[in-house]
Amino acid sequence: MIDLVDALSLVRRHRRADDVVITTMAASRVWMEGGTQPLDFTFVPSCMGHATSLGLGLALAQPERRIFVCNGDGSMLMNLGSLISITAKAPPNLVVLVLDNGVYEVTGAQPTPGSPDGRSLGNAVDFAALARAAGFGAVYTFSERATWTVGGGEALGAPGPVFIWLAIRAEPERPGPRSPGPAAQRAQAFREALIR
């Protein structure tokens, strides 16, 4: 499994100055700990599951920018339909990362219904297969730090829409993310950064 810090560090290294990074839940907490930029959108508090829809809208409205959505597995399960919407429009600048730790980490590490512990038959949901079935042509999976370090750059830079599944180590002892400020002010600052 991959530590969330290592997973997001690679995204940070491959991000260009004009790229947008959207983070949710546990990814938001770790991303903020590493420092933020004006084109970061911390989706906390959020309507859980809607980061991919936000990413699609931004990718269509800002085609010259690469849009990275760092989504949790629980959030992805709440809006699987967005995968169909993404591939229907097929923005070449959108990268969806599903950071799968198998639990709703920020609410107490309850198993998600996609994890082996959350399913009566003990079989995990195959997010990569779901993405392929939705129409993603570029689908990557990583379950070890070494393979992510070597192959992650190619995946993050591939023509999109791109779907990347990462097996992440759960860290339920970490505190949940806190909002970095009033939502209206953050949205206005983000809008201004996009216009510049």
Residue, then its C-alpha position, 0 to 999 in steps of 0.5 A: m500500500i501507498d502512504l497518502v503523503d507519498a501519493l500526493s507528493l508525486v502529484r505535487r512534483h508533476r503539477r505545473a504552475d497553471d494546473v488546478v488541484i482539487t482535494t477532498m476529505a483525507a487528501s485535503r488534510v494532507w495537501m494543506e499540510g504540504g502547502t497550498q497555491p491559489l489554484d488549489f481547491t480544498f473541497v472541505p466542507s463539501c457535498m461528499g462525492h461531487a469533486t469529480s463533477l467540479g473537476l469536469g466543469l473546470a476541465l471544460a471551462q479551462p481547457e488550457r489547464r490540467i485539472f487533478v481531482c484527488n478523490g477518496d474511495g468513499s466519495m467516488l462511490m457516492n457519485l459513480g455516475s460522474l464517471i459516465s459524464i466525464t467520458a461523455k465529454a472526454p476532456p483531455n485535461l482531466v485526471v481523476l485519482v481515487l485514493d482508496n483506503g477502504v474506509y470513511e477515514v474522517t468519520g471514524a474509519q468505518p469500512t466503505p461498501g466498496s472495501p472487502d470489510g464492507r461487503s458480505l462476500g469480502n470482495a473489493v469493488d474494482f474501481a479500475a474496471l468501473a472506470r473502463a466500463a464508464g469509457f475511460g481509455a487511460v486507466y492506471t492502478f498502483s498498489e505499491r510506492a515503488t511502482w507509483t514512483v516509477g509509473g505515476g508520472e506517466a499516468l499523471g501526464a497521459p492524455g485524458p480523461v485519465f483515471i488512476w486508482l491508488a491503494i492507500r494505507a488508512e490512517p484513522e488516527r489522523p484528525g480530519p481536515r478543517s476548512p481553510g476559511p469561509a467558503a464564499q471567500r475561498a470560492q472568490a479567491f479561486r475564481e480570481a486565480l482562474i481568471r489571472 
